[in-house]
Amino acid sequence: MPRNVWITVGACVFLTGSLVAQQHPLDPVSRRELDQGISLLERQNVIGGQVVLAFMGLHPPSKTAVLAEQPVPRLIAATAYDRAANRTTELVLDVSADRIVERKEVRGVSPLHLASDNTVAATILRANPRWRELVQ
């Protein structure tokens, strides 16, 4: 095979490899980032006991910065819910810096859905004779 073909193929493989490794600011949160975020919340005593993690996902970066192709920090949005106090807290995490950059309590709001809600709902419905009669 001619030498210039190998150089072209090698350059394509090298360039492709480096492009794949880069993360777009709007890519979904990775498993590694989720694990880092959960670990941070546990170490900072934000979640645990009666306080559960209700949501974790990408905190959207500045649209202006993304369109200008400027570097943007990779931030994660998280929502914690304290069952006993009926308190919702929204947080913004910078997992690469291993810190919470924003934290605010949202009064009068509860998270949309918790995984444990399914179990609670099923228990309530099974104990209701009227509901059991209707589904038979």
C-alpha positions as CSV (number, residue, x, y, z in Angstrom):
1,M,0.0,0.0,0.0
2,P,1.4,3.5,-0.8
3,R,2.9,5.4,2.1
4,N,0.5,8.4,1.7
5,V,-2.5,6.2,2.2
6,W,-1.3,5.0,5.6
7,I,-0.6,8.5,6.7
8,T,-4.1,9.6,5.7
9,V,-5.7,6.6,7.5
10,G,-3.6,7.2,10.6
11,A,-4.5,10.9,10.7
12,C,-8.2,10.0,10.4
13,V,-8.0,7.5,13.2
14,F,-6.1,10.0,15.4
15,L,-8.5,12.9,14.7
16,T,-11.6,10.7,15.2
17,G,-10.3,9.4,18.5
18,S,-9.7,12.8,19.9
19,L,-13.1,14.1,18.7
20,V,-14.9,11.2,20.3
21,A,-13.2,11.9,23.7
22,Q,-14.5,15.4,23.8
23,Q,-17.9,16.0,25.5
24,H,-20.5,18.4,24.1
25,P,-21.9,20.8,26.8
26,L,-25.5,19.4,26.1
27,D,-24.6,15.7,26.3
28,P,-26.6,13.8,28.9
29,V,-25.1,13.3,32.4
30,S,-22.9,10.2,32.4
31,R,-23.0,7.4,34.9
32,R,-19.6,8.6,36.3
33,E,-21.0,12.1,36.7
34,L,-24.1,10.8,38.5
35,D,-22.0,8.7,40.8
36,Q,-19.7,11.7,41.6
37,G,-22.8,13.9,42.2
38,I,-24.4,11.4,44.6
39,S,-21.1,10.9,46.4
40,L,-20.8,14.7,46.8
41,L,-24.3,15.0,48.1
42,E,-23.7,12.2,50.6
43,R,-20.4,13.6,51.9
44,Q,-22.0,17.1,52.3
45,N,-24.9,15.5,54.2
46,V,-27.5,16.8,51.7
47,I,-29.0,13.3,51.2
48,G,-29.5,10.4,53.6
49,G,-31.9,9.4,56.3
50,Q,-35.3,11.1,55.5
51,V,-33.7,13.3,52.8
52,V,-33.8,11.6,49.4
53,L,-32.5,12.4,46.0
54,A,-35.6,13.2,43.8
55,F,-33.8,14.3,40.6
56,M,-30.4,14.6,39.1
57,G,-29.7,15.8,35.5
58,L,-27.8,18.3,33.4
59,H,-27.9,21.9,34.5
60,P,-28.2,23.7,31.2
61,P,-25.2,25.9,30.3
62,S,-25.5,29.4,29.0
63,K,-26.9,29.3,25.5
64,T,-24.8,32.3,24.5
65,A,-21.6,30.5,25.6
66,V,-22.6,27.2,23.8
67,L,-23.4,29.0,20.5
68,A,-20.1,30.9,20.7
69,E,-18.3,27.6,21.3
70,Q,-16.9,28.9,24.6
71,P,-15.8,26.5,27.3
72,V,-18.6,26.0,29.8
73,P,-18.4,24.3,33.2
74,R,-20.2,20.9,33.3
75,L,-22.9,21.4,36.0
76,I,-25.5,19.0,37.4
77,A,-28.9,20.0,38.7
78,A,-30.1,18.0,41.7
79,T,-33.3,18.1,43.8
80,A,-33.3,16.8,47.4
81,Y,-36.5,16.2,49.3
82,D,-36.8,16.0,53.1
83,R,-39.8,13.8,53.8
84,A,-40.0,14.6,57.5
85,A,-39.9,18.4,57.0
86,N,-41.7,18.4,53.6
87,R,-38.8,20.5,52.3
88,T,-37.5,20.6,48.7
89,T,-34.0,21.9,48.0
90,E,-32.6,22.6,44.5
91,L,-28.9,22.4,44.0
92,V,-26.3,22.9,41.3
93,L,-23.2,20.8,41.5
94,D,-19.8,21.2,39.8
95,V,-18.6,17.6,40.0
96,S,-15.2,18.4,38.4
97,A,-14.5,20.8,41.2
98,D,-16.3,18.5,43.7
99,R,-18.4,21.3,45.2
100,I,-22.0,22.6,45.5
101,V,-22.1,25.9,43.6
102,E,-25.8,26.8,44.4
103,R,-28.3,25.6,47.0
104,K,-31.8,27.0,47.6
105,E,-34.9,25.8,49.4
106,V,-38.0,26.0,47.3
107,R,-41.0,26.6,49.6
108,G,-44.4,25.1,49.0
109,V,-43.1,22.7,46.4
110,S,-42.6,19.0,46.4
111,P,-40.8,16.9,43.8
112,L,-42.8,15.7,40.8
113,H,-42.3,12.0,41.6
114,L,-40.2,9.8,43.9
115,A,-39.5,6.2,43.2
116,S,-40.9,5.3,46.6
117,D,-44.3,6.9,45.7
118,N,-45.1,3.7,43.7
119,T,-44.8,1.5,46.8
120,V,-46.8,3.9,49.0
121,A,-49.6,4.2,46.4
122,A,-49.8,0.4,46.0
123,T,-50.1,0.0,49.7
124,I,-52.8,2.5,50.0
125,L,-54.8,1.1,47.1
126,R,-54.5,-2.5,48.3
127,A,-55.9,-1.5,51.7
128,N,-58.9,0.2,50.1
129,P,-61.8,-2.3,49.8
130,R,-63.7,-0.1,47.2
131,W,-60.7,0.0,44.9
132,R,-60.2,-3.8,45.2
133,E,-63.8,-4.3,44.3
134,L,-63.6,-2.1,41.3
135,V,-60.5,-3.8,39.8
136,Q,-61.7,-7.4,40.2
